[in-house]
Amino acid sequence: MSVAKVGAVVLDCPDPHALAGFYAGVVGGTPEGEGDWVDLAVPGGPTLAFQRAEGHVPPRWPAADRSQQFHLDLTVEDLDAAEKDVLALGAKPLETEDRSRTFRVYADPAGHPFCLCAY
């Protein structure tokens, strides 16, 4: 028996509306909210929420002194096509050189690492 259910995965960031728009382009949904908090109801997944954090310092990939703390694994059918799409939305490649692997690592516009993973 579980104690709780996942209500939302919350990402601190400097601009909640911009980051919610980025993830809406990646995983779908419509950002909702005003001010310092925006929710993104993800079709078939948990809600992603974005919270304004003044002085936000993004994690570094990989770096023990600025740990990623958590990241999203996003499954895709075609890594090359998905890579093109996330780069067009503003993602930055972090670890994408090894094309034989089943995943690639990027940073969202606020600097949070995420992976595109082939299924």
Sine and cosine of phi, psi and omega as CSV:
sin_phi,cos_phi,sin_psi,cos_psi,sin_omega,cos_omega
0.00,0.00,0.77,-0.64,0.00,-1.00
-1.00,0.08,0.42,-0.91,0.04,-1.00
-1.00,0.07,-0.53,0.85,-0.08,-1.00
-0.52,-0.86,0.20,-0.98,0.12,-0.99
-0.89,-0.45,0.44,-0.90,0.06,-1.00
-0.94,0.34,0.87,-0.50,0.05,-1.00
-1.00,0.03,-0.69,0.72,-0.01,-1.00
-0.27,-0.96,0.44,-0.90,0.20,-0.98
-0.98,-0.21,0.86,-0.51,-0.12,-0.99
-0.95,-0.33,0.77,-0.64,0.04,-1.00
-0.92,-0.38,0.82,-0.58,0.15,-0.99
-0.96,0.28,0.57,-0.82,-0.03,-1.00
-0.25,-0.97,0.25,-0.97,0.02,-1.00
-0.98,0.21,-0.47,0.88,-0.05,-1.00
-0.67,-0.74,1.00,-0.07,-0.07,-1.00
-0.86,0.50,-0.59,0.81,-0.03,-1.00
-0.93,0.37,-0.68,0.73,0.00,-1.00
-0.91,0.41,-0.69,0.72,-0.04,-1.00
-0.94,0.34,-0.60,0.80,0.08,-1.00
-0.89,0.46,-0.62,0.79,0.05,-1.00
-0.90,0.43,-0.64,0.77,0.06,-1.00
-0.86,0.51,-0.79,0.62,-0.04,-1.00
-0.93,0.36,-0.50,0.87,0.10,-0.99
-0.88,0.47,-0.60,0.80,0.06,-1.00
-0.93,0.37,-0.48,0.88,-0.03,-1.00
-1.00,0.09,-0.75,0.66,-0.13,-0.99
-0.91,-0.42,-0.02,1.00,0.00,-1.00
1.00,-0.03,-0.02,-1.00,0.00,-1.00
1.00,-0.08,0.14,-0.99,0.00,-1.00
-0.83,-0.56,0.85,-0.52,0.04,-1.00
-0.89,0.45,0.66,-0.75,0.03,-1.00
-0.69,-0.72,0.71,-0.70,0.06,-1.00
0.67,-0.74,0.24,-0.97,-0.02,-1.00
-0.72,-0.69,0.32,-0.95,0.10,-1.00
0.94,0.34,-0.78,-0.62,-0.16,-0.99
-1.00,-0.03,0.10,1.00,-0.05,-1.00
-0.60,-0.80,0.76,-0.65,0.06,-1.00
-0.72,-0.69,0.73,-0.68,0.08,-1.00
-0.98,-0.20,0.55,-0.84,0.12,-0.99
-0.77,-0.64,0.96,-0.27,0.06,-1.00
-0.97,0.24,0.93,-0.37,-0.07,-1.00
-1.00,0.03,0.83,-0.55,0.04,-1.00
-0.84,0.55,0.85,-0.52,0.04,-1.00
0.97,0.24,0.20,0.98,-0.03,-1.00
-0.56,-0.83,-0.03,-1.00,0.02,-1.00
-0.96,0.28,0.37,-0.93,0.08,-1.00
-0.92,0.40,0.70,-0.71,0.20,-0.98
-0.99,-0.17,0.70,-0.71,0.03,-1.00
-0.82,-0.58,0.50,-0.86,-0.08,-1.00
-0.78,-0.62,0.82,-0.57,-0.11,-0.99
-0.87,-0.50,0.77,-0.63,0.05,-1.00
-0.91,0.42,0.77,-0.64,0.06,-1.00
-0.78,-0.62,0.96,-0.26,0.03,-1.00
-0.87,0.48,0.66,-0.75,0.00,-1.00
0.96,0.29,0.32,0.95,-0.01,-1.00
-0.80,0.60,0.77,-0.64,0.09,-1.00
-0.90,-0.43,0.92,-0.40,-0.06,-1.00
-0.93,0.37,0.49,-0.87,0.10,-0.99
-0.92,0.39,0.24,-0.97,0.08,-1.00
-0.88,-0.47,0.52,-0.85,0.01,-1.00
-0.92,-0.38,0.76,-0.64,-0.58,0.82
-1.00,0.10,0.62,-0.78,0.01,-1.00
-0.36,-0.93,0.86,-0.52,-0.01,-1.00
-0.90,0.43,-0.52,0.86,-0.05,-1.00
-0.99,0.16,-0.24,0.97,0.08,-1.00
-0.67,-0.74,0.91,0.42,-0.09,-1.00
-0.81,0.59,0.55,-0.83,0.04,-1.00
-0.93,0.36,-0.38,0.92,0.04,-1.00
0.93,0.37,-0.71,0.71,0.13,-0.99
-0.25,-0.97,0.26,-0.97,0.12,-0.99
-0.46,-0.89,0.27,-0.96,0.03,-1.00
-0.99,-0.15,0.72,-0.70,0.19,-0.98
-0.98,-0.20,0.89,-0.46,-0.03,-1.00
-0.93,-0.36,0.88,-0.47,-0.06,-1.00
-1.00,0.09,0.64,-0.77,-0.04,-1.00
-0.65,-0.76,0.40,-0.92,0.04,-1.00
-0.98,0.18,-0.59,0.80,-0.10,-0.99
-0.74,-0.67,0.95,-0.30,-0.05,-1.00
-0.87,0.49,-0.68,0.73,-0.04,-1.00
-0.90,0.44,-0.70,0.71,0.00,-1.00
-0.92,0.40,-0.69,0.73,0.00,-1.00
-0.91,0.42,-0.62,0.79,0.04,-1.00
-0.86,0.50,-0.72,0.69,0.01,-1.00
-0.84,0.54,-0.68,0.73,-0.03,-1.00
-0.92,0.39,-0.73,0.69,-0.05,-1.00
-0.93,0.36,-0.55,0.83,0.06,-1.00
-0.91,0.42,-0.64,0.77,0.04,-1.00
-0.91,0.42,-0.48,0.88,0.02,-1.00
-0.99,0.15,-0.19,0.98,0.05,-1.00
0.88,-0.48,0.09,1.00,0.05,-1.00
-0.94,0.34,0.40,-0.92,0.07,-1.00
-0.87,-0.49,0.72,-0.69,0.02,-1.00
-0.94,0.34,0.69,-0.72,0.06,-1.00
-0.93,-0.37,-0.71,0.70,-0.02,-1.00
-0.54,-0.84,1.00,0.02,-0.12,-0.99
-0.76,-0.65,0.05,1.00,-0.12,-0.99
-0.93,0.38,-0.63,0.78,-0.06,-1.00
-0.99,0.17,1.00,-0.08,-0.07,-1.00
-0.97,0.24,-0.09,1.00,0.02,-1.00
-1.00,0.09,-0.26,0.96,-0.01,-1.00
-0.97,0.23,0.30,-0.95,0.00,-1.00
-1.00,-0.05,0.20,0.98,0.05,-1.00
-0.52,-0.85,0.36,-0.93,0.08,-1.00
-0.64,-0.77,0.55,-0.83,-0.10,-1.00
-0.94,-0.33,0.72,-0.70,-0.01,-1.00
-0.72,-0.69,0.18,-0.98,0.19,-0.98
-0.89,-0.46,0.66,-0.76,0.11,-0.99
-0.96,0.27,0.09,-1.00,-0.06,-1.00
-0.87,0.50,-0.35,0.94,0.05,-1.00
-1.00,-0.07,0.01,1.00,0.07,-1.00
0.99,-0.13,0.03,1.00,0.02,-1.00
-0.97,0.25,0.77,-0.63,0.07,-1.00
-0.93,0.37,0.58,-0.81,0.18,-0.98
-0.55,-0.84,0.40,-0.92,-0.02,-1.00
-0.90,-0.44,0.65,-0.76,0.27,-0.96
-1.00,-0.08,0.81,-0.58,-0.08,-1.00
-0.84,-0.55,0.76,-0.65,0.04,-1.00
-0.96,0.29,0.63,-0.78,0.13,-0.99
-0.87,-0.49,0.00,0.00,0.00,0.00
